[in-house]
Amino acid sequence: MVILSAFAAVLGFLGLCVLAGLLVERRGRALRKVNGELDRHRRFIDGLRERAWQHRDVDPALATIVLDEIQKFKNPKEIA
């Protein structure tokens, strides 16, 4: 009887370990997905900033607004 309850406890513990492993794996996948999206957005903003700078002669006022907004977004404490 004691051996049976010890066996059940070990099986329960192993089940919890498997469940925890699955949850960690799922969280890791979600985190990688979010990091990928964040990298994609950073590349977009960097490209937008570069285009605004390269073509500032077309519309200097608009380029200034775009560059200022990107700067505020990247460094909110500096603009305040």
Steps between C-alpha positions, in 0.01 A plus 500: 500500500783743589683406181185566297445846649870586452472388138189717456684797650794451263263475202321816613830683534612387155168614357548843653853517359374419150223758531746764621730419209216542252402834650859626488532389138175677405613817676834484321328473161275794581798706615693422181198607294469829689873566467477436126216751468693753706805461276280545193355822642846631589620437145194683366558803723872505414416487128242774538750720681762437231255586219386818676865606537598411142202685349484797736556733205162399352304628801722623783209574735354151464843338537557698818165391642565133417852507642385681816218249556737206460744664741221554756395138464853367545603737781189634676697642797722721284215691335292573812 
